[in-house]
Amino acid sequence: MKILLLEDDTLLNEIIEEFLEELDYDVVSTYDGQEALEAIYEDAFDLLLLDVNVPSLNGFDLLEGLKKNSIDIPTIFITSLHSSNDMEKGFNSGADDYIKKPFHLSELELRINNIKRLRQIESSGLVKLSDEVSYNHDTKYITVENIETHLSKTEAKVFEYFIKNRNKSISIEEISLNNWIYDEVPTATTIRTYIKNLRKILGKDRITTIKSIGYKLNL
């Protein structure tokens, strides 16, 4: 499971990072909102841990921007903002949970485990998508009716975006904008080729074409 941590307090950042790594999580630490945003657009994360009052771009605005761009990543705010209005703003921006500082690291672990349960993310990165289909974010293997297939790095990016937006129609443009920085975006034809390859693995009925819109993962 890959976690992005946004915390501008250097000592607290190190403490949280070390704690999560001891739990066998892969952690990317950032110290300001813009740095975190760039990391999210350049890599795939299973969970965001966001402080709010950070340089460049605050945590609330960062998450609101992601949601507006149809990027759905489980998110926990970790903040010293304690008022009910702050909590309301945090949840309205799209957060799954909200932890007030100071907190015990054991509480953070419990909150993460709860999100893993709700979002069906196992410790190994394995996500059960249906009775017949599962996907491992760590190894990039799709298992369909006990047959394992390894995805290339780019195929995995496309498929993981489908998983995040399961049962929702998404366009080629949306896939492009949410998975690559602008100077690295593959052509629409190339992305369609990746989707064609995924259909061969999953079965064509599991990724359907929605006329004039794009595609939908039916799992």
ZIMO-V40596 format. One record per residue. RES is the residue in one letter. PHI is phi in whole degrees, -180 to 180 (NA if undefined). NEAR is the number of other ideal C-beta (glycine too) atoms within 10 Angstrom. D_FIRST is the distance of its C-alpha to the first C-alpha in Angstrom with 2 decimals. Layout:
res-><RES RES>
phi-><PHI PHI>
near-><NEAR NEAR>
d_first-><D_FIRST D_FIRST>
This chain:
res-><M K I L L L E D D T L L N E I I E E F L E E L D Y D V V S T Y D G Q E A L E A I Y E D A F D L L L L D V N V P S L N G F D L L E G L K K N S I D I P T I F I T S L H S S N D M E K G F N S G A D D Y I K K P F H L S E L E L R I N N I K R L R Q I E S S G L V K L S D E V S Y N H D T K Y I T V E N I E T H L S K T E A K V F E Y F I K N R N K S I S I E E I S L N N W I Y D E V P T A T T I R T Y I K N L R K I L G K D R I T T I K S I G Y K L N L>
phi-><NA -105 -120 -98 -112 -114 -155 -87 -79 -57 -65 -64 -58 -65 -63 -65 -60 -63 -62 -67 -67 -66 -90 71 -92 -91 -118 -113 -95 -132 -124 -144 -63 -67 -61 -64 -60 -63 -64 -65 -77 -97 -143 -104 -122 -92 -155 -113 -112 -119 -74 -101 -84 -127 -64 75 -151 -73 -61 -61 -66 -60 -68 -60 -64 -63 -63 -64 -94 61 -99 -113 -122 -51 -138 -120 -84 -122 -149 -89 -78 -108 -73 -65 -65 -65 -63 -61 -63 -63 -71 -67 -77 118 -71 -88 -158 -147 -113 -90 -80 -77 -145 -86 -61 -64 -67 -60 -60 -63 -65 -64 -61 -67 -65 -60 -68 -67 -94 60 -109 -86 -58 -77 91 -84 -118 -88 -91 -164 -64 -104 -124 -139 -143 -108 -64 -77 -95 66 -104 -96 -114 -122 50 71 -104 -95 -134 -88 -95 -68 -58 -74 -59 -63 -58 -65 -66 -65 -70 -60 -62 -62 -117 -55 65 -122 -77 -130 -97 -60 -62 -64 -60 -63 -65 -96 -129 -139 -74 -58 -81 -118 -66 -71 -69 -60 -63 -64 -64 -63 -65 -63 -65 -61 -64 -65 -63 -63 -76 -85 104 -60 -73 -85 -126 -104 -89 -104 -54 67 -122 159 -138 -143 -86 -104 -141>
near-><21 15 22 22 24 28 24 16 14 10 8 15 18 12 13 21 18 11 15 22 12 9 15 9 18 15 20 17 19 21 17 15 25 13 18 27 19 12 17 21 16 12 12 16 23 23 23 24 27 25 26 22 12 22 11 14 16 19 26 22 14 23 23 15 16 20 15 9 12 16 21 17 18 21 24 21 26 22 22 12 18 11 9 7 9 17 16 11 17 22 13 11 21 18 20 17 19 20 16 15 13 7 11 9 14 9 11 19 13 12 19 22 12 13 16 17 10 11 15 11 19 15 12 12 17 17 20 14 19 10 7 15 18 18 23 18 22 14 14 18 15 21 17 17 8 6 9 12 15 12 21 11 8 16 19 21 20 21 23 19 20 24 15 19 19 13 9 15 16 19 15 17 12 19 25 19 16 19 21 16 10 8 5 9 15 18 10 13 8 12 21 14 15 19 19 11 17 23 16 9 19 22 14 11 8 19 19 12 13 12 6 7 11 16 24 18 23 14 18>
d_first-><0.00 3.81 6.55 10.19 12.77 16.37 18.92 22.33 23.41 22.76 23.04 20.79 18.16 18.38 18.42 15.26 13.42 14.88 14.13 10.35 10.49 12.73 10.21 8.20 5.54 6.15 8.62 11.26 14.32 17.08 20.45 22.08 21.46 22.57 20.34 17.29 18.68 19.22 15.70 14.45 17.13 16.42 12.72 10.11 7.73 6.01 7.90 11.06 12.92 16.42 19.69 22.70 25.61 24.40 26.44 26.86 25.07 24.40 21.23 23.14 24.54 21.32 19.66 22.99 23.16 19.81 20.98 24.34 22.82 21.04 17.51 15.64 12.29 11.81 13.47 14.81 17.90 18.78 22.47 25.97 27.39 28.60 31.05 30.78 31.34 28.35 26.14 27.73 27.08 23.40 22.97 25.34 23.29 20.46 18.34 16.75 17.66 19.80 20.07 23.37 23.90 24.72 22.21 21.14 17.70 17.80 18.19 15.03 13.16 15.18 14.52 10.71 11.38 13.95 11.97 9.55 12.99 14.67 12.34 11.89 8.13 8.07 6.47 6.63 5.00 8.72 10.57 14.26 16.27 19.66 21.62 21.89 18.77 15.08 12.41 9.57 7.30 6.94 10.69 11.99 14.28 15.99 17.93 21.12 23.57 22.35 22.64 19.67 19.68 17.69 17.26 18.27 16.18 18.31 18.39 14.61 14.86 17.62 16.15 12.90 15.45 17.46 14.72 14.28 18.07 18.78 22.52 23.39 25.64 24.36 26.52 26.31 26.87 23.97 21.60 23.16 23.09 19.46 18.02 20.48 22.59 26.19 27.60 25.05 25.20 26.22 29.25 29.27 30.72 27.85 25.25 27.53 27.52 23.74 24.09 26.99 24.98 22.28 25.23 26.59 23.45 22.95 26.61 28.36 28.55 24.80 24.87 28.15 30.13 31.18 34.49 34.76 31.17 28.65 26.31 24.49 21.87 23.53 21.09>
